[in-house]
Structure formats: C-alpha cells, structure tokens
Amino acid sequence: MSLAPRCTRSREPRYARPVPRHEIHEAPDAPNTHGTDGARQAHEVRARQCTQCGATIEMDVRALSARCAYCDAPLVDEQRASTRLDAVAPFRVTREIAVAKLHEYLRSKPWAPRAVKRLAVDGRALRGVLVPHWVFDGVVRSSYDARVGIHWHRVETYRDSKGQTRTRTTRETEWFHLAGTAARQVESHVVSASMGLPEPESNALEPFDLGWAMPVDSRLLSGFEAEVPSIARDRALTTANEELRSAEAQRIPGTLLPGDENRLERIHSQVDIARCRAVLLPVWIATYAHKNVTRRLLVNGQTGRCAGDVPVSATKVTLAVLLGLLVLALAAVAIWWRQP
C-alpha cells in the first residue's frame, strides 16, 4: 500500500484545467470572506493566463496558486492574496524531513494495522498546502468562585483486633471558599479558516510560530497550494471564544488557585479581541486508503509535528485481550496449585 496524492479540499484537479478560447471569461472576484462564509464559492472558477507560456486556465475562485497544465509553471494570484491576507508563514520543514517524520509517526502507533504501518510514504505523496487561518490577539478576563482544600494530619490512637494499642496518622482536608478575578493576554490564537482543515485537526498540529510570518509575497506561495479563507471571520471568532474560555477554565485551577487541592465552582470569562489577521500557515498533507476509507496524515510545516487519522487494528486488539485473559488464567492456576 502506498500514499497517493489526493486533494482534500475540493474535487477540482490538482493542476488547473485549460480553457478553450470560446469559453474564456473573467469571473468577478469572490465576495470578501472577512464577513461571509466562503462555502458558496466552492464551485466558482475564474480564468487566468499563464505568465510563462500564455495559456489561459481555470482556477477555483478560492485558490491563490496553481500550476499551468501546459508548462507546469507555478501561477500565483498575488493581487488577490495581498488584499485577502495579512501574512504568510513559510515552510521550514522540507519535504524530505516531513516524509521521515511521517514514517516515525506511523511506527509510534502500536495498534495500527500492519498495512498502515508499512505505508510507502514518499515525497510525491505529500502536498505542501498553505492553509488560511484566522489569528486573534486580545485579552481574556475572568471572575470565579472556588473551593480550596488545605491538607492537615492528625494522630489518633486505636486498638487493633488483638486489643493492642496503636497509633496512626490520618490526613484531613479543610475547605475554604475563594472568589477572585484573573486576566490573560492572548497573542496569536489560531483558528482554522479553511473548510478543508477542520479545527480539531488544526489544533492537533499546533503550535505554529507566528514570529516567522512575513508580508504576502508571491515567492512564498509559488509551488504550494494556497487558498483564501473559506470560513468567515465571525464564525472563527465564535470558535476562538469557546476555546479561550475552555482554556481559562483549565488554567485557573491548574496554575492560579492555592491550596493542596481545589474545585472550580463557577467561572465567567469575557474575551475582548483587539486584532484579527488572516495568515497562511504551512501544512504537509498526504492521503491514503485503508479498507475503502480515505484517510489523511498531516505534518506541521514549521515544527514537523504529525497528526492524522490512523485506524486501530481489530486483530491486534483481539489478540491482546486474549493474551491478557490467558495470563490471568495461568496466574489463577498457579495460585490454586500452590494451595495446600
């Protein structure tokens, strides 16, 4: 089994389709996805001319880059990119390193089917994609009520079954009410702006280093797939609010509350976003088929961190359960055998 390149964002071919002269038309620019969802643009195309050979090709209206079907030259719509995007974070992990990381990732999955662990991942199966993300900066302010537990120990005297006096130490917990407030500066909170990369998969690849982000430049997009945001900013803002509130509900008990143990009883968090940017972030993507189900593997193009859908082998799980039962049975027989 081997990985084969397959587009996960749309059903359009990887290379742009040549357009007969009698069909050539210049499609109007897509609506600004800063305010509306880009799902309506999924089947719209626009005509572009190759700057190298002069051929006219069709590009998906969301696409910012493609390759000419005649001369394989990279095409970049830099004007649209500069008006729709604020920055681009270039690839820092090469294709060769990404392949090695995927091999290591698959070997680390002991419950994966043997066929999946032996996938012949090669560079041709990897697609370099600059995935649009919304990046938020702001402040999260929280008020909370909690119970804080303080441990203390007491020594008690008791009589055992033989009537002998003994002492033992018992731990007790005294609880106190605590109310407070907290604030946290939010810098570069990332939310996927692509319908092709759901937020859970994007989260699995984090963190991304926005310090490497640069102004939009066609040289950074050339040779990679890229698209404008297809998820509206308002929708991404809702996701960011949910994630930031959830993070505060974990951060406050874990790092701010005193005591030996604590319980967060109430929390109210307000998220104030000061700035929002549309940034392209680098991701290596490979797809594969296992038992007629198409799955994909992802590599963070900055750090090499891997994520993806790796199935669990039912055969391996069954054998492990049977082996465990066999060990328990042998242990029970050994205990019975040693009894007088």
C-alpha positions as CSV (number, residue, x, y, z in Angstrom):
1,M,0.0,0.0,0.0
2,S,1.3,3.5,-0.8
3,L,0.2,7.0,-0.2
4,A,-1.2,8.7,-3.3
5,P,-1.8,12.4,-3.7
6,R,-5.4,13.4,-3.4
7,C,-6.9,16.8,-2.9
8,T,-8.9,17.0,0.4
9,R,-10.4,20.5,-0.2
10,S,-12.4,20.1,-3.3
11,R,-13.0,17.8,-6.3
12,E,-11.1,20.0,-8.6
13,P,-7.9,18.5,-10.2
14,R,-4.6,19.5,-8.7
15,Y,-3.5,21.1,-12.0
16,A,-5.6,23.9,-13.4
17,R,-7.7,23.0,-16.4
18,P,-7.0,24.6,-19.8
19,V,-10.0,26.6,-21.1
20,P,-11.0,26.7,-24.7
21,R,-10.9,30.2,-26.2
22,H,-14.7,30.4,-26.8
23,E,-15.3,29.7,-23.1
24,I,-12.8,32.3,-21.7
25,H,-14.4,34.8,-19.3
26,E,-13.1,36.8,-16.4
27,A,-15.1,35.9,-13.4
28,P,-15.7,38.7,-10.8
29,D,-13.7,38.5,-7.6
30,A,-15.2,36.4,-4.9
31,P,-17.0,38.2,-2.1
32,N,-14.8,39.1,0.9
33,T,-14.8,36.2,3.3
34,H,-13.9,38.5,6.2
35,G,-17.7,38.9,6.6
36,T,-19.3,36.0,4.9
37,D,-18.8,32.3,4.7
38,G,-16.8,31.1,1.7
39,A,-18.8,27.9,1.2
40,R,-20.9,29.5,-1.6
41,Q,-17.7,29.9,-3.7
42,A,-16.9,26.2,-3.8
43,H,-17.9,25.7,-7.5
44,E,-16.9,29.2,-8.8
45,V,-13.9,29.5,-11.1
46,R,-12.0,32.3,-12.8
47,A,-9.9,32.5,-15.8
48,R,-6.2,33.2,-15.5
49,Q,-3.3,33.5,-18.0
50,C,0.0,31.7,-17.6
51,T,2.8,34.3,-17.5
52,Q,5.3,31.8,-18.9
53,C,3.5,30.1,-21.9
54,G,0.5,32.4,-22.3
55,A,-2.1,29.6,-22.0
56,T,-5.5,30.5,-20.3
57,I,-6.5,28.3,-17.5
58,E,-9.3,28.0,-14.9
59,M,-8.6,28.3,-11.2
60,D,-11.0,27.7,-8.3
61,V,-12.1,31.1,-7.1
62,R,-10.7,30.4,-3.6
63,A,-7.4,29.2,-4.9
64,L,-4.4,31.6,-4.8
65,S,-1.9,29.3,-6.6
66,A,-2.0,26.6,-9.2
67,R,0.2,25.1,-11.9
68,C,-0.2,25.5,-15.6
69,A,-1.5,22.4,-17.4
70,Y,0.8,23.1,-20.4
71,C,4.1,24.1,-19.0
72,D,3.8,23.2,-15.3
73,A,4.8,26.7,-14.3
74,P,3.6,27.9,-10.9
75,L,0.8,30.5,-11.0
76,V,0.2,32.9,-8.1
77,D,-2.6,35.5,-7.8
78,E,-0.6,37.9,-5.8
79,Q,-3.1,40.7,-6.1
80,R,-5.9,38.7,-4.5
81,A,-3.5,37.3,-1.9
82,S,-2.4,40.7,-0.8
83,T,-6.0,42.0,-0.5
84,R,-7.3,38.9,1.3
85,L,-4.4,38.0,3.5
86,D,-2.2,39.8,6.1
87,A,0.8,37.5,6.2
88,V,2.3,34.1,5.2
89,A,4.3,31.8,7.4
90,P,6.7,29.9,5.0
91,F,7.6,26.2,5.2
92,R,10.6,25.5,7.4
93,V,10.3,21.7,7.3
94,T,11.4,20.3,3.9
95,R,9.5,17.6,2.0
96,E,12.2,15.0,2.9
97,I,12.1,15.8,6.6
98,A,8.3,15.6,6.5
99,V,8.4,12.1,5.0
100,A,10.8,11.0,7.7
101,K,8.5,12.5,10.4
102,L,5.6,10.6,8.9
103,H,7.5,7.3,9.0
104,E,8.4,7.9,12.6
105,Y,4.8,8.8,13.4
106,L,3.4,5.6,11.9
107,R,6.0,3.5,13.7
108,S,4.8,5.0,17.0
109,K,1.3,3.6,16.6
110,P,1.5,0.1,18.0
111,W,-2.2,-0.6,17.5
112,A,-2.2,0.5,13.8
113,P,-2.8,-2.2,11.2
114,R,0.3,-3.7,9.8
115,A,-0.6,-2.5,6.3
116,V,-0.8,1.1,7.5
117,K,2.5,1.0,9.4
118,R,4.2,-0.2,6.2
119,L,2.8,2.6,4.1
120,A,5.3,3.6,1.4
121,V,5.3,7.3,2.1
122,D,7.4,9.2,-0.4
123,G,7.7,12.8,-1.4
124,R,5.3,12.6,-4.3
125,A,2.5,11.7,-1.9
126,L,2.9,14.9,0.1
127,R,1.2,18.1,-0.9
128,G,2.5,21.4,0.5
129,V,-0.5,23.5,1.4
130,L,-0.5,27.0,2.8
131,V,-3.7,26.8,4.9
132,P,-5.6,30.0,5.8
133,H,-6.1,30.7,9.5
134,W,-7.6,33.5,11.5
135,V,-5.2,34.7,14.2
136,F,-6.6,36.6,17.2
137,D,-5.0,38.9,19.7
138,G,-6.7,40.2,22.8
139,V,-7.5,39.8,26.5
140,V,-9.4,37.2,28.5
141,R,-10.8,38.5,31.8
142,S,-12.4,36.0,34.2
143,S,-14.2,36.0,37.6
144,Y,-14.6,32.8,39.5
145,D,-15.7,31.1,42.7
146,A,-13.8,28.1,44.0
147,R,-13.2,25.9,47.0
148,V,-9.6,25.5,48.2
149,G,-8.6,22.5,50.2
150,I,-5.8,22.5,52.8
151,H,-4.4,19.2,54.0
152,W,-3.6,18.6,57.6
153,H,-2.8,15.5,59.6
154,R,-3.9,14.2,63.0
155,V,-2.5,11.3,65.1
156,E,-5.1,9.0,66.6
157,T,-4.9,6.1,69.0
158,Y,-6.9,2.9,68.4
159,R,-6.9,-0.8,69.4
160,D,-6.3,-3.5,66.9
161,S,-8.0,-6.9,66.6
162,K,-5.7,-8.3,69.4
163,G,-6.6,-5.5,71.8
164,Q,-3.2,-3.8,71.5
165,T,-3.0,0.0,71.5
166,R,-1.6,1.5,68.3
167,T,-1.4,4.9,66.7
168,R,-1.9,6.0,63.1
169,T,-1.8,9.3,61.1
170,T,-4.9,10.3,59.2
171,R,-5.0,13.1,56.6
172,E,-7.8,15.5,56.7
173,T,-8.8,18.3,54.3
174,E,-10.3,21.6,55.4
175,W,-12.1,23.5,52.7
176,F,-12.3,27.3,52.2
177,H,-14.3,29.5,49.8
178,L,-12.3,31.7,47.5
179,A,-13.5,34.3,45.0
180,G,-11.2,36.1,42.6
181,T,-10.5,37.5,39.2
182,A,-7.9,36.8,36.5
183,A,-6.7,38.3,33.3
184,R,-4.6,36.9,30.5
185,Q,-3.1,38.5,27.4
186,V,-3.9,36.5,24.3
187,E,-1.3,36.6,21.5
188,S,-1.7,34.7,18.2
189,H,-4.6,32.4,19.0
190,V,-5.0,30.4,15.8
191,V,-8.3,29.2,14.3
192,S,-8.6,27.3,11.0
193,A,-10.1,29.4,8.2
194,S,-10.3,26.5,5.8
195,M,-13.2,24.2,5.4
196,G,-10.7,21.6,4.2
197,L,-8.8,21.5,7.6
198,P,-11.3,21.3,10.5
199,E,-10.4,22.9,13.7
200,P,-9.6,19.7,15.6
201,E,-7.0,18.7,13.0
202,S,-5.5,22.2,13.1
203,N,-5.3,22.1,16.9
204,A,-3.6,18.7,16.7
205,L,-0.8,20.4,14.7
206,E,-0.2,23.3,16.9
207,P,1.7,25.3,17.9
208,F,2.6,27.4,14.9
209,D,5.2,30.1,15.3
210,L,3.7,33.4,14.0
211,G,7.0,35.1,14.6
212,W,8.1,33.7,11.2
213,A,5.1,35.3,9.4
214,M,6.1,37.6,6.5
215,P,4.2,40.0,4.3
216,V,2.4,38.4,1.4
217,D,4.9,37.6,-1.4
218,S,4.3,35.5,-4.5
219,R,7.7,33.8,-3.9
220,L,6.4,32.3,-0.7
221,L,3.3,30.9,-2.4
222,S,5.0,29.6,-5.5
223,G,5.0,25.9,-5.8
224,F,2.5,25.3,-3.0
225,E,-1.3,25.1,-2.9
226,A,-3.0,28.1,-1.2
227,E,-6.4,29.5,-0.8
228,V,-8.3,32.4,0.7
229,P,-10.3,31.9,3.9
230,S,-13.4,29.8,3.3
231,I,-14.6,30.1,6.9
232,A,-16.0,33.6,7.9
233,R,-14.2,35.6,10.5
234,D,-17.3,35.9,12.7
235,R,-17.7,32.1,12.7
236,A,-14.0,31.7,13.6
237,L,-14.4,34.3,16.3
238,T,-17.1,32.2,17.9
239,T,-14.7,29.2,17.9
240,A,-11.9,31.3,19.4
241,N,-14.2,32.5,22.2
242,E,-15.2,28.9,23.1
243,E,-11.5,27.7,23.0
244,L,-10.3,30.6,25.1
245,R,-13.0,30.2,27.7
246,S,-12.3,26.5,27.9
247,A,-8.6,27.2,28.3
248,E,-9.2,29.6,31.2
249,A,-11.4,27.0,33.0
250,Q,-8.3,24.7,32.9
251,R,-5.6,27.4,33.6
252,I,-7.1,28.9,36.7
253,P,-7.4,25.7,38.8
254,G,-4.1,24.4,37.4
255,T,-1.9,27.5,37.9
256,L,-3.7,30.2,40.0
257,L,-5.7,28.6,42.8
258,P,-3.7,28.0,46.0
259,G,-4.1,25.0,48.4
260,D,-3.3,21.3,48.2
261,E,-6.4,20.7,46.0
262,N,-9.2,22.9,44.6
263,R,-12.5,22.8,42.9
264,L,-13.7,25.5,40.5
265,E,-17.4,26.0,41.2
266,R,-18.1,29.0,38.9
267,I,-16.3,30.9,36.2
268,H,-17.3,33.7,33.9
269,S,-14.9,34.7,31.2
270,Q,-15.1,37.7,28.8
271,V,-13.0,37.7,25.7
272,D,-12.0,41.0,24.2
273,I,-10.4,40.7,20.7
274,A,-8.2,43.6,19.8
275,R,-6.9,42.4,16.4
276,C,-7.6,39.7,13.8
277,R,-5.4,38.7,11.0
278,A,-5.7,36.3,8.1
279,V,-2.5,34.3,7.8
280,L,-1.4,31.3,5.7
281,L,0.3,28.5,7.7
282,P,2.3,25.7,6.2
283,V,1.0,22.1,6.3
284,W,2.2,18.9,4.5
285,I,-0.8,16.7,3.7
286,A,-0.8,13.1,2.5
287,T,-3.9,10.9,1.9
288,Y,-4.2,7.1,1.8
289,A,-6.9,4.5,1.5
290,H,-7.5,1.7,4.0
291,K,-10.4,-0.7,3.7
292,N,-12.1,1.6,1.2
293,V,-11.9,4.5,3.6
294,T,-9.8,7.5,2.6
295,R,-7.8,9.0,5.5
296,R,-5.0,11.6,5.7
297,L,-1.9,12.4,7.6
298,L,-0.7,15.9,8.4
299,V,2.7,17.4,9.2
300,N,3.2,20.9,10.7
301,G,5.4,22.7,8.1
302,Q,7.2,24.6,10.8
303,T,7.9,22.1,13.6
304,G,7.4,18.6,11.9
305,R,4.7,17.7,14.4
306,C,2.5,15.0,12.9
307,A,-1.2,14.3,13.3
308,G,-3.8,12.3,11.3
309,D,-6.3,9.5,11.2
310,V,-4.6,6.2,12.0
311,P,-7.0,3.3,12.4
312,V,-6.8,0.7,15.1
313,S,-6.3,-3.0,14.2
314,A,-9.2,-5.1,15.5
315,T,-7.0,-8.2,15.1
316,K,-4.2,-6.7,17.3
317,V,-6.7,-5.6,20.0
318,T,-8.4,-9.1,20.0
319,L,-5.0,-10.9,20.3
320,A,-4.0,-8.5,23.2
321,V,-7.3,-9.2,25.0
322,L,-6.9,-13.0,24.5
323,L,-3.3,-12.8,25.7
324,G,-4.3,-10.9,28.8
325,L,-7.0,-13.5,29.6
326,L,-4.5,-16.3,29.1
327,V,-2.1,-14.6,31.6
328,L,-4.8,-14.2,34.2
329,A,-5.9,-17.8,33.7
330,L,-2.3,-19.1,34.2
331,A,-1.9,-16.9,37.3
332,A,-5.1,-18.3,38.8
333,V,-4.0,-21.9,38.1
334,A,-0.6,-21.2,39.7
335,I,-2.3,-19.8,42.9
336,W,-4.7,-22.8,43.0
337,W,-1.8,-25.2,42.6
338,R,0.2,-23.8,45.5
339,Q,-2.7,-24.0,47.9
340,P,-2.2,-26.9,50.5
